[in-house]
């Protein structure tokens, strides 16, 4: 989602080792069948076609910035540190 493309998961790999399950927060490589790679984009979410993920119209968050070396301005790119 949100593209609505339907495909099949052919394989999953976690840390370059085959696995059967991927959970939220796992960093996995997913091999898909039936979905063109050019349609896979940042922000896309894999889900079961019978239980689609709702598309948000509004997203609100609070950001705590520690030890900032450069100014944080509108349009700045940020990345999260692992917990």
SEFIZA-3560 file (N, C-alpha, C; in Angstrom, 3 decimals):
REM SEFIZA-3560
<numar><xx>0.857</xx><yy>-1.165</yy><zz>0.000</zz><atom>N</atom></numar>
<numar><xx>0.000</xx><yy>0.000</yy><zz>0.000</zz><atom>CA</atom></numar>
<numar><xx>0.905</xx><yy>1.231</yy><zz>0.000</zz><atom>C</atom></numar>
<numar><xx>0.576</xx><yy>2.302</yy><zz>-0.527</zz><atom>N</atom></numar>
<numar><xx>-0.743</xx><yy>2.659</yy><zz>-1.043</zz><atom>CA</atom></numar>
<numar><xx>-0.957</xx><yy>2.360</yy><zz>-2.525</zz><atom>C</atom></numar>
<numar><xx>-0.023</xx><yy>1.708</yy><zz>-3.222</zz><atom>N</atom></numar>
<numar><xx>-0.155</xx><yy>1.519</yy><zz>-4.668</zz><atom>CA</atom></numar>
<numar><xx>-1.301</xx><yy>0.581</yy><zz>-5.030</zz><atom>C</atom></numar>
<numar><xx>-1.621</xx><yy>-0.363</yy><zz>-4.164</zz><atom>N</atom></numar>
<numar><xx>-2.689</xx><yy>-1.308</yy><zz>-4.447</zz><atom>CA</atom></numar>
<numar><xx>-2.242</xx><yy>-2.473</yy><zz>-5.315</zz><atom>C</atom></numar>
<numar><xx>-0.956</xx><yy>-2.552</yy><zz>-5.670</zz><atom>N</atom></numar>
<numar><xx>-0.447</xx><yy>-3.673</yy><zz>-6.450</zz><atom>CA</atom></numar>
<numar><xx>-0.550</xx><yy>-4.957</yy><zz>-5.623</zz><atom>C</atom></numar>
<numar><xx>-0.872</xx><yy>-6.070</yy><zz>-6.293</zz><atom>N</atom></numar>
<numar><xx>-0.963</xx><yy>-7.358</yy><zz>-5.616</zz><atom>CA</atom></numar>
<numar><xx>0.114</xx><yy>-8.273</yy><zz>-6.166</zz><atom>C</atom></numar>
<numar><xx>0.845</xx><yy>-8.921</yy><zz>-5.276</zz><atom>N</atom></numar>
<numar><xx>1.903</xx><yy>-9.836</yy><zz>-5.680</zz><atom>CA</atom></numar>
<numar><xx>2.064</xx><yy>-10.923</yy><zz>-4.636</zz><atom>C</atom></numar>
<numar><xx>3.126</xx><yy>-11.695</yy><zz>-4.777</zz><atom>N</atom></numar>
<numar><xx>3.412</xx><yy>-12.798</yy><zz>-3.870</zz><atom>CA</atom></numar>
<numar><xx>4.830</xx><yy>-12.652</yy><zz>-3.337</zz><atom>C</atom></numar>
<numar><xx>4.985</xx><yy>-12.875</yy><zz>-2.030</zz><atom>N</atom></numar>
<numar><xx>6.315</xx><yy>-12.867</yy><zz>-1.430</zz><atom>CA</atom></numar>
<numar><xx>6.972</xx><yy>-14.201</yy><zz>-1.761</zz><atom>C</atom></numar>
<numar><xx>8.067</xx><yy>-14.152</yy><zz>-2.508</zz><atom>N</atom></numar>
<numar><xx>8.780</xx><yy>-15.381</yy><zz>-2.894</zz><atom>CA</atom></numar>
<numar><xx>9.768</xx><yy>-15.811</yy><zz>-1.832</zz><atom>C</atom></numar>
<numar><xx>10.459</xx><yy>-14.847</yy><zz>-1.209</zz><atom>N</atom></numar>
<numar><xx>11.427</xx><yy>-15.201</yy><zz>-0.169</zz><atom>CA</atom></numar>
<numar><xx>11.701</xx><yy>-14.012</yy><zz>0.735</zz><atom>C</atom></numar>
<numar><xx>12.180</xx><yy>-14.319</yy><zz>1.940</zz><atom>N</atom></numar>
<numar><xx>12.595</xx><yy>-13.317</yy><zz>2.921</zz><atom>CA</atom></numar>
<numar><xx>14.003</xx><yy>-13.666</yy><zz>3.386</zz><atom>C</atom></numar>
<numar><xx>14.828</xx><yy>-12.654</yy><zz>3.589</zz><atom>N</atom></numar>
<numar><xx>16.164</xx><yy>-12.851</yy><zz>4.155</zz><atom>CA</atom></numar>
<numar><xx>16.398</xx><yy>-11.814</yy><zz>5.244</zz><atom>C</atom></numar>
<numar><xx>16.877</xx><yy>-12.279</yy><zz>6.385</zz><atom>N</atom></numar>
<numar><xx>17.271</xx><yy>-11.394</yy><zz>7.480</zz><atom>CA</atom></numar>
<numar><xx>18.752</xx><yy>-11.635</yy><zz>7.719</zz><atom>C</atom></numar>
<numar><xx>19.566</xx><yy>-10.600</yy><zz>7.635</zz><atom>N</atom></numar>
<numar><xx>21.027</xx><yy>-10.719</yy><zz>7.804</zz><atom>CA</atom></numar>
<numar><xx>21.604</xx><yy>-11.757</yy><zz>6.840</zz><atom>C</atom></numar>
<numar><xx>21.139</xx><yy>-11.723</yy><zz>5.588</zz><atom>N</atom></numar>
<numar><xx>21.595</xx><yy>-12.616</yy><zz>4.512</zz><atom>CA</atom></numar>
<numar><xx>21.287</xx><yy>-14.087</yy><zz>4.760</zz><atom>C</atom></numar>
<numar><xx>20.351</xx><yy>-14.375</yy><zz>5.663</zz><atom>N</atom></numar>
<numar><xx>19.935</xx><yy>-15.759</yy><zz>5.936</zz><atom>CA</atom></numar>
<numar><xx>18.437</xx><yy>-15.859</yy><zz>5.697</zz><atom>C</atom></numar>
<numar><xx>18.015</xx><yy>-16.939</yy><zz>5.037</zz><atom>N</atom></numar>
<numar><xx>16.594</xx><yy>-17.141</yy><zz>4.762</zz><atom>CA</atom></numar>
<numar><xx>15.809</xx><yy>-17.208</yy><zz>6.070</zz><atom>C</atom></numar>
<numar><xx>14.605</xx><yy>-16.630</yy><zz>6.061</zz><atom>N</atom></numar>
<numar><xx>13.719</xx><yy>-16.692</yy><zz>7.219</zz><atom>CA</atom></numar>
<numar><xx>12.283</xx><yy>-16.854</yy><zz>6.719</zz><atom>C</atom></numar>
<numar><xx>11.404</xx><yy>-17.289</yy><zz>7.610</zz><atom>N</atom></numar>
<numar><xx>10.006</xx><yy>-17.521</yy><zz>7.244</zz><atom>CA</atom></numar>
<numar><xx>9.077</xx><yy>-16.388</yy><zz>7.657</zz><atom>C</atom></numar>
<numar><xx>9.525</xx><yy>-15.566</yy><zz>8.612</zz><atom>N</atom></numar>
<numar><xx>8.667</xx><yy>-14.522</yy><zz>9.181</zz><atom>CA</atom></numar>
<numar><xx>9.447</xx><yy>-13.218</yy><zz>9.301</zz><atom>C</atom></numar>
<numar><xx>8.790</xx><yy>-12.108</yy><zz>9.017</zz><atom>N</atom></numar>
<numar><xx>9.354</xx><yy>-10.785</yy><zz>9.256</zz><atom>CA</atom></numar>
<numar><xx>8.372</xx><yy>-10.004</yy><zz>10.112</zz><atom>C</atom></numar>
<numar><xx>8.874</xx><yy>-9.324</yy><zz>11.103</zz><atom>N</atom></numar>
<numar><xx>8.023</xx><yy>-8.554</yy><zz>12.017</zz><atom>CA</atom></numar>
<numar><xx>8.395</xx><yy>-7.081</yy><zz>11.953</zz><atom>C</atom></numar>
<numar><xx>7.536</xx><yy>-6.252</yy><zz>12.504</zz><atom>N</atom></numar>
<numar><xx>7.779</xx><yy>-4.810</yy><zz>12.544</zz><atom>CA</atom></numar>
<numar><xx>9.155</xx><yy>-4.553</yy><zz>13.155</zz><atom>C</atom></numar>
<numar><xx>9.939</xx><yy>-3.724</yy><zz>12.493</zz><atom>N</atom></numar>
<numar><xx>11.260</xx><yy>-3.369</yy><zz>12.977</zz><atom>CA</atom></numar>
<numar><xx>12.373</xx><yy>-4.230</yy><zz>12.416</zz><atom>C</atom></numar>
<numar><xx>12.025</xx><yy>-5.383</yy><zz>11.815</zz><atom>N</atom></numar>
<numar><xx>13.049</xx><yy>-6.240</yy><zz>11.206</zz><atom>CA</atom></numar>
<numar><xx>13.576</xx><yy>-5.589</yy><zz>9.931</zz><atom>C</atom></numar>
<numar><xx>14.854</xx><yy>-5.759</yy><zz>9.679</zz><atom>N</atom></numar>
<numar><xx>15.472</xx><yy>-5.294</yy><zz>8.442</zz><atom>CA</atom></numar>
<numar><xx>15.641</xx><yy>-6.520</yy><zz>7.556</zz><atom>C</atom></numar>
<numar><xx>14.778</xx><yy>-6.654</yy><zz>6.542</zz><atom>N</atom></numar>
<numar><xx>14.773</xx><yy>-7.846</yy><zz>5.707</zz><atom>CA</atom></numar>
<numar><xx>14.865</xx><yy>-7.489</yy><zz>4.227</zz><atom>C</atom></numar>
<numar><xx>15.323</xx><yy>-8.456</yy><zz>3.451</zz><atom>N</atom></numar>
<numar><xx>15.281</xx><yy>-8.357</yy><zz>1.999</zz><atom>CA</atom></numar>
<numar><xx>14.100</xx><yy>-9.204</yy><zz>1.546</zz><atom>C</atom></numar>
<numar><xx>13.224</xx><yy>-8.609</yy><zz>0.751</zz><atom>N</atom></numar>
<numar><xx>12.010</xx><yy>-9.287</yy><zz>0.301</zz><atom>CA</atom></numar>
<numar><xx>12.090</xx><yy>-9.466</yy><zz>-1.209</zz><atom>C</atom></numar>
<numar><xx>11.872</xx><yy>-10.699</yy><zz>-1.654</zz><atom>N</atom></numar>
<numar><xx>11.799</xx><yy>-10.982</yy><zz>-3.082</zz><atom>CA</atom></numar>
<numar><xx>10.318</xx><yy>-11.135</yy><zz>-3.437</zz><atom>C</atom></numar>
<numar><xx>9.845</xx><yy>-10.310</yy><zz>-4.384</zz><atom>N</atom></numar>
<numar><xx>8.427</xx><yy>-10.300</yy><zz>-4.744</zz><atom>CA</atom></numar>
<numar><xx>8.214</xx><yy>-10.831</yy><zz>-6.149</zz><atom>C</atom></numar>
<numar><xx>7.081</xx><yy>-11.470</yy><zz>-6.349</zz><atom>N</atom></numar>
<numar><xx>6.670</xx><yy>-11.935</yy><zz>-7.674</zz><atom>CA</atom></numar>
<numar><xx>5.364</xx><yy>-11.231</yy><zz>-8.021</zz><atom>C</atom></numar>
<numar><xx>5.278</xx><yy>-10.733</yy><zz>-9.247</zz><atom>N</atom></numar>
<numar><xx>4.049</xx><yy>-10.097</yy><zz>-9.697</zz><atom>CA</atom></numar>
<numar><xx>4.000</xx><yy>-8.599</yy><zz>-9.476</zz><atom>C</atom></numar>
<numar><xx>5.064</xx><yy>-8.019</yy><zz>-8.941</zz><atom>N</atom></numar>
<numar><xx>5.124</xx><yy>-6.572</yy><zz>-8.731</zz><atom>CA</atom></numar>
<numar><xx>6.391</xx><yy>-6.057</yy><zz>-9.407</zz><atom>C</atom></numar>
<numar><xx>6.218</xx><yy>-5.100</yy><zz>-10.285</zz><atom>N</atom></numar>
<numar><xx>7.353</xx><yy>-4.496</yy><zz>-10.982</zz><atom>CA</atom></numar>
<numar><xx>8.176</xx><yy>-3.688</yy><zz>-9.983</zz><atom>C</atom></numar>
<numar><xx>9.491</xx><yy>-3.906</yy><zz>-9.959</zz><atom>N</atom></numar>
<numar><xx>10.371</xx><yy>-3.212</yy><zz>-9.033</zz><atom>CA</atom></numar>
<numar><xx>10.294</xx><yy>-1.703</yy><zz>-9.134</zz><atom>C</atom></numar>
<numar><xx>9.935</xx><yy>-1.183</yy><zz>-10.309</zz><atom>N</atom></numar>
<numar><xx>9.826</xx><yy>0.268</yy><zz>-10.464</zz><atom>CA</atom></numar>
<numar><xx>8.622</xx><yy>0.827</yy><zz>-9.712</zz><atom>C</atom></numar>
<numar><xx>7.685</xx><yy>-0.039</yy><zz>-9.304</zz><atom>N</atom></numar>
<numar><xx>6.514</xx><yy>0.407</yy><zz>-8.540</zz><atom>CA</atom></numar>
<numar><xx>6.753</xx><yy>0.375</yy><zz>-7.033</zz><atom>C</atom></numar>
<numar><xx>7.902</xx><yy>-0.167</yy><zz>-6.602</zz><atom>N</atom></numar>
<numar><xx>8.241</xx><yy>-0.209</yy><zz>-5.181</zz><atom>CA</atom></numar>
<numar><xx>8.917</xx><yy>1.106</yy><zz>-4.836</zz><atom>C</atom></numar>
<numar><xx>8.384</xx><yy>1.805</yy><zz>-3.824</zz><atom>N</atom></numar>
<numar><xx>8.931</xx><yy>3.117</yy><zz>-3.484</zz><atom>CA</atom></numar>
<numar><xx>8.956</xx><yy>3.337</yy><zz>-1.984</zz><atom>C</atom></numar>
<numar><xx>9.703</xx><yy>4.320</yy><zz>-1.567</zz><atom>N</atom></numar>
<numar><xx>9.762</xx><yy>4.699</yy><zz>-0.166</zz><atom>CA</atom></numar>
<numar><xx>8.365</xx><yy>5.007</yy><zz>0.340</zz><atom>C</atom></numar>
<numar><xx>8.036</xx><yy>4.483</yy><zz>1.509</zz><atom>N</atom></numar>
<numar><xx>6.724</xx><yy>4.723</yy><zz>2.104</zz><atom>CA</atom></numar>
<numar><xx>5.731</xx><yy>3.618</yy><zz>1.816</zz><atom>C</atom></numar>
<numar><xx>6.070</xx><yy>2.725</yy><zz>0.879</zz><atom>N</atom></numar>
<numar><xx>5.185</xx><yy>1.605</yy><zz>0.587</zz><atom>CA</atom></numar>
<numar><xx>5.216</xx><yy>0.598</yy><zz>1.727</zz><atom>C</atom></numar>
<numar><xx>4.096</xx><yy>-0.073</yy><zz>1.961</zz><atom>N</atom></numar>
<numar><xx>3.973</xx><yy>-1.037</yy><zz>3.047</zz><atom>CA</atom></numar>
<numar><xx>3.403</xx><yy>-2.333</yy><zz>2.493</zz><atom>C</atom></numar>
<numar><xx>4.049</xx><yy>-3.454</yy><zz>2.829</zz><atom>N</atom></numar>
<numar><xx>3.512</xx><yy>-4.755</yy><zz>2.448</zz><atom>CA</atom></numar>
<numar><xx>2.421</xx><yy>-5.148</yy><zz>3.425</zz><atom>C</atom></numar>
<numar><xx>1.318</xx><yy>-5.655</yy><zz>2.904</zz><atom>N</atom></numar>
<numar><xx>0.237</xx><yy>-6.128</yy><zz>3.761</zz><atom>CA</atom></numar>
<numar><xx>-0.552</xx><yy>-7.193</yy><zz>3.010</zz><atom>C</atom></numar>
<numar><xx>-1.340</xx><yy>-7.960</yy><zz>3.732</zz><atom>N</atom></numar>
<numar><xx>-2.190</xx><yy>-8.978</yy><zz>3.121</zz><atom>CA</atom></numar>
<numar><xx>-3.299</xx><yy>-8.262</yy><zz>2.350</zz><atom>C</atom></numar>
<numar><xx>-3.615</xx><yy>-8.721</yy><zz>1.127</zz><atom>N</atom></numar>
<numar><xx>-4.635</xx><yy>-8.016</yy><zz>0.337</zz><atom>CA</atom></numar>
<numar><xx>-6.018</xx><yy>-7.991</yy><zz>0.987</zz><atom>C</atom></numar>
<numar><xx>-6.305</xx><yy>-8.954</yy><zz>1.873</zz><atom>N</atom></numar>
<numar><xx>-7.603</xx><yy>-8.960</yy><zz>2.563</zz><atom>CA</atom></numar>
<numar><xx>-7.631</xx><yy>-8.007</yy><zz>3.754</zz><atom>C</atom></numar>
<numar><xx>-6.449</xx><yy>-7.530</yy><zz>4.176</zz><atom>N</atom></numar>
<numar><xx>-6.344</xx><yy>-6.635</yy><zz>5.328</zz><atom>CA</atom></numar>
<numar><xx>-5.435</xx><yy>-5.456</yy><zz>4.974</zz><atom>C</atom></numar>
<numar><xx>-5.881</xx><yy>-4.590</yy><zz>4.057</zz><atom>N</atom></numar>
<numar><xx>-5.022</xx><yy>-3.487</yy><zz>3.613</zz><atom>CA</atom></numar>
<numar><xx>-4.753</xx><yy>-2.473</yy><zz>4.727</zz><atom>C</atom></numar>
<numar><xx>-3.560</xx><yy>-1.901</yy><zz>4.677</zz><atom>N</atom></numar>
<numar><xx>-3.171</xx><yy>-0.855</yy><zz>5.618</zz><atom>CA</atom></numar>
<numar><xx>-3.899</xx><yy>0.428</yy><zz>5.228</zz><atom>C</atom></numar>
<numar><xx>-4.464</xx><yy>1.096</yy><zz>6.204</zz><atom>N</atom></numar>
<numar><xx>-5.161</xx><yy>2.357</yy><zz>5.937</zz><atom>CA</atom></numar>
<numar><xx>-4.147</xx><yy>3.432</yy><zz>5.544</zz><atom>C</atom></numar>
<numar><xx>-4.505</xx><yy>4.250</yy><zz>4.591</zz><atom>N</atom></numar>
<numar><xx>-3.651</xx><yy>5.355</yy><zz>4.166</zz><atom>CA</atom></numar>
<numar><xx>-3.983</xx><yy>6.570</yy><zz>5.024</zz><atom>C</atom></numar>
<numar><xx>-2.972</xx><yy>7.135</yy><zz>5.673</zz><atom>N</atom></numar>
<numar><xx>-3.175</xx><yy>8.275</yy><zz>6.565</zz><atom>CA</atom></numar>
<numar><xx>-3.341</xx><yy>9.562</yy><zz>5.769</zz><atom>C</atom></numar>
<numar><xx>-4.192</xx><yy>10.425</yy><zz>6.249</zz><atom>N</atom></numar>
<numar><xx>-4.353</xx><yy>11.750</yy><zz>5.661</zz><atom>CA</atom></numar>
<numar><xx>-3.605</xx><yy>12.790</yy><zz>6.477</zz><atom>C</atom></numar>
<numar><xx>-3.257</xx><yy>12.422</yy><zz>7.718</zz><atom>N</atom></numar>
<numar><xx>-2.593</xx><yy>13.361</yy><zz>8.621</zz><atom>CA</atom></numar>
<numar><xx>-1.600</xx><yy>12.568</yy><zz>9.464</zz><atom>C</atom></numar>
<numar><xx>-0.418</xx><yy>13.121</yy><zz>9.635</zz><atom>N</atom></numar>
<numar><xx>0.621</xx><yy>12.471</yy><zz>10.429</zz><atom>CA</atom></numar>
<numar><xx>1.231</xx><yy>13.519</yy><zz>11.335</zz><atom>C</atom></numar>
<numar><xx>1.221</xx><yy>13.272</yy><zz>12.623</zz><atom>N</atom></numar>
<numar><xx>1.757</xx><yy>14.235</yy><zz>13.584</zz><atom>CA</atom></numar>
<numar><xx>2.804</xx><yy>13.539</yy><zz>14.438</zz><atom>C</atom></numar>
<numar><xx>3.920</xx><yy>14.223</yy><zz>14.671</zz><atom>N</atom></numar>
<numar><xx>4.961</xx><yy>13.654</yy><zz>15.504</zz><atom>CA</atom></numar>
<numar><xx>5.655</xx><yy>14.750</yy><zz>16.286</zz><atom>C</atom></numar>
<numar><xx>6.353</xx><yy>14.338</yy><zz>17.318</zz><atom>N</atom></numar>
<numar><xx>7.187</xx><yy>15.240</yy><zz>18.099</zz><atom>CA</atom></numar>
<numar><xx>8.613</xx><yy>14.759</yy><zz>17.942</zz><atom>C</atom></numar>
<numar><xx>9.523</xx><yy>15.677</yy><zz>17.721</zz><atom>N</atom></numar>
<numar><xx>10.926</xx><yy>15.341</yy><zz>17.508</zz><atom>CA</atom></numar>
<numar><xx>11.747</xx><yy>15.944</yy><zz>18.636</zz><atom>C</atom></numar>
<numar><xx>12.555</xx><yy>15.131</yy><zz>19.262</zz><atom>N</atom></numar>
<numar><xx>13.471</xx><yy>15.581</yy><zz>20.301</zz><atom>CA</atom></numar>
<numar><xx>14.870</xx><yy>15.563</yy><zz>19.692</zz><atom>C</atom></numar>
<numar><xx>15.507</xx><yy>16.719</yy><zz>19.658</zz><atom>N</atom></numar>
<numar><xx>16.824</xx><yy>16.832</yy><zz>19.039</zz><atom>CA</atom></numar>
<numar><xx>17.861</xx><yy>17.071</yy><zz>20.130</zz><atom>C</atom></numar>
<numar><xx>18.874</xx><yy>16.198</yy><zz>20.164</zz><atom>N</atom></numar>
<numar><xx>19.951</xx><yy>16.323</yy><zz>21.141</zz><atom>CA</atom></numar>
<numar><xx>21.269</xx><yy>16.496</yy><zz>20.404</zz><atom>C</atom></numar>
<numar><xx>22.144</xx><yy>17.313</yy><zz>20.942</zz><atom>N</atom></numar>
<numar><xx>23.491</xx><yy>17.476</yy><zz>20.397</zz><atom>CA</atom></numar>
<numar><xx>23.465</xx><yy>17.859</yy><zz>18.920</zz><atom>C</atom></numar>
<numar><xx>22.782</xx><yy>18.925</yy><zz>18.613</zz><atom>N</atom></numar>
<numar><xx>22.642</xx><yy>19.380</yy><zz>17.234</zz><atom>CA</atom></numar>
<numar><xx>23.822</xx><yy>20.277</yy><zz>16.869</zz><atom>C</atom></numar>
<numar><xx>24.507</xx><yy>19.925</yy><zz>15.771</zz><atom>N</atom></numar>
<numar><xx>25.672</xx><yy>20.688</yy><zz>15.344</zz><atom>CA</atom></numar>
<numar><xx>25.344</xx><yy>21.711</yy><zz>14.259</zz><atom>C</atom></numar>
<numar><xx>24.256</xx><yy>21.477</yy><zz>13.509</zz><atom>N</atom></numar>
<numar><xx>23.845</xx><yy>22.418</yy><zz>12.462</zz><atom>CA</atom></numar>
<numar><xx>22.394</xx><yy>22.805</yy><zz>12.704</zz><atom>C</atom></numar>
<numar><xx>21.974</xx><yy>23.962</yy><zz>12.235</zz><atom>N</atom></numar>
<numar><xx>20.590</xx><yy>24.398</yy><zz>12.467</zz><atom>CA</atom></numar>
<numar><xx>19.585</xx><yy>23.457</yy><zz>11.808</zz><atom>C</atom></numar>
<numar><xx>18.465</xx><yy>23.244</yy><zz>12.455</zz><atom>N</atom></numar>
<numar><xx>17.363</xx><yy>22.451</yy><zz>11.923</zz><atom>CA</atom></numar>
<numar><xx>16.349</xx><yy>23.416</yy><zz>11.330</zz><atom>C</atom></numar>
<numar><xx>16.188</xx><yy>23.379</yy><zz>10.007</zz><atom>N</atom></numar>
<numar><xx>15.281</xx><yy>24.297</yy><zz>9.324</zz><atom>CA</atom></numar>
<numar><xx>14.299</xx><yy>23.492</yy><zz>8.476</zz><atom>C</atom></numar>
<numar><xx>13.219</xx><yy>24.125</yy><zz>8.052</zz><atom>N</atom></numar>
<numar><xx>12.222</xx><yy>23.463</yy><zz>7.213</zz><atom>CA</atom></numar>
<numar><xx>12.913</xx><yy>22.868</yy><zz>5.990</zz><atom>C</atom></numar>
<numar><xx>12.621</xx><yy>21.598</yy><zz>5.721</zz><atom>N</atom></numar>
<numar><xx>13.210</xx><yy>20.899</yy><zz>4.587</zz><atom>CA</atom></numar>
<numar><xx>14.482</xx><yy>20.148</yy><zz>4.921</zz><atom>C</atom></numar>
<numar><xx>14.972</xx><yy>20.274</yy><zz>6.155</zz><atom>N</atom></numar>
<numar><xx>16.175</xx><yy>19.540</yy><zz>6.562</zz><atom>CA</atom></numar>
<numar><xx>15.897</xx><yy>18.040</yy><zz>6.538</zz><atom>C</atom></numar>
<numar><xx>16.863</xx><yy>17.255</yy><zz>6.085</zz><atom>N</atom></numar>
<numar><xx>16.741</xx><yy>15.799</yy><zz>6.151</zz><atom>CA</atom></numar>
<numar><xx>17.252</xx><yy>15.341</yy><zz>7.499</zz><atom>C</atom></numar>
<numar><xx>16.544</xx><yy>14.403</yy><zz>8.100</zz><atom>N</atom></numar>
<numar><xx>16.939</xx><yy>13.858</yy><zz>9.391</zz><atom>CA</atom></numar>
<numar><xx>16.901</xx><yy>12.334</yy><zz>9.307</zz><atom>C</atom></numar>
<numar><xx>17.621</xx><yy>11.690</yy><zz>10.191</zz><atom>N</atom></numar>
<numar><xx>17.559</xx><yy>10.224</yy><zz>10.289</zz><atom>CA</atom></numar>
<numar><xx>17.470</xx><yy>9.866</yy><zz>11.751</zz><atom>C</atom></numar>
<numar><xx>16.857</xx><yy>8.729</yy><zz>12.029</zz><atom>N</atom></numar>
<numar><xx>16.701</xx><yy>8.324</yy><zz>13.423</zz><atom>CA</atom></numar>
<numar><xx>17.876</xx><yy>7.450</yy><zz>13.829</zz><atom>C</atom></numar>
<numar><xx>18.267</xx><yy>7.568</yy><zz>15.071</zz><atom>N</atom></numar>
<numar><xx>19.331</xx><yy>6.724</yy><zz>15.610</zz><atom>CA</atom></numar>
<numar><xx>18.690</xx><yy>5.470</yy><zz>16.209</zz><atom>C</atom></numar>
<numar><xx>19.345</xx><yy>4.337</yy><zz>16.116</zz><atom>N</atom></numar>
<numar><xx>18.791</xx><yy>3.118</yy><zz>16.716</zz><atom>CA</atom></numar>
<numar><xx>18.685</xx><yy>3.262</yy><zz>18.225</zz><atom>C</atom></numar>
<numar><xx>17.637</xx><yy>2.674</yy><zz>18.775</zz><atom>N</atom></numar>
<numar><xx>17.443</xx><yy>2.738</yy><zz>20.223</zz><atom>CA</atom></numar>
<numar><xx>18.296</xx><yy>1.748</yy><zz>20.943</zz><atom>C</atom></numar>
//
